[in-house]
Amino acid sequence: MILALMSRGAISLSLFGLVTAGAVALTQVATDERIEYNQAEVARAALRAVLPAHNNEILADARVLAAVPALGAPDALTVSVGRLDGRLTGYAIPVVTTQGYSGPIAMVIGITPDGTVSGVRVTQHRETPGLGDKIDLAKSPWVRDFDGTHLNNRNWAVRPDGGDFDAFTGATITPRAVVAAVERALQWYQDRGRALLEATPNG
């Protein structure tokens, strides 16, 4: 009798454990899916925000390029294209820098056909809250300082390094990394990017 009760108890405990593990696994999957969805939404919003006026479907109107190591893209690089009534207004170029204080910083940079920055948005980072996270527009308007800049109309460094861009007190590494990444994107666009994008069919 006692053995039977113990056996039933063990079975019940095992079933409870399986059900609990299954519930945790399902919750984890749902959470991971929600995180991925939210990150994708942030990326889509950033694409729309950095491009000049456009009325095309920018997620469908894209160019897929081979690896561009200078932009932190070891594999294919997908660049969204902005058009207003069919006229090209700009490109939204994803860039990743590994020079952040707490790890990689992902951003999207809007560049007009003549090489002017139309906007910069950071889409993912792990920089220190209250210090390095000022690269996030939700925390600070700092990234708006790039609007209207061109490769040749700014000294591309933070002020402590003799440049034109503000640094953050106690967190110079983070803005330095972003400034350098934007400059690299503009240099790439001027040297090779524009010709590549114009020659690449819609992906």
Secondary structure by P-SEA (a helix, b strand, c coil): caaaaaaaaaaaaaaaaaaaaaaaaaaaaaaaaaaaaaaaaaaaaaaaaacccccccccccccccccccccccccbbbbbbbbccccccccbbbbbbcccccccccbbbbbccccccccccccccccccccccccccccccccccccccccccccccccccccccccccccaaaaaaaaaaaaaaaaaaaccaaaaaaacccc
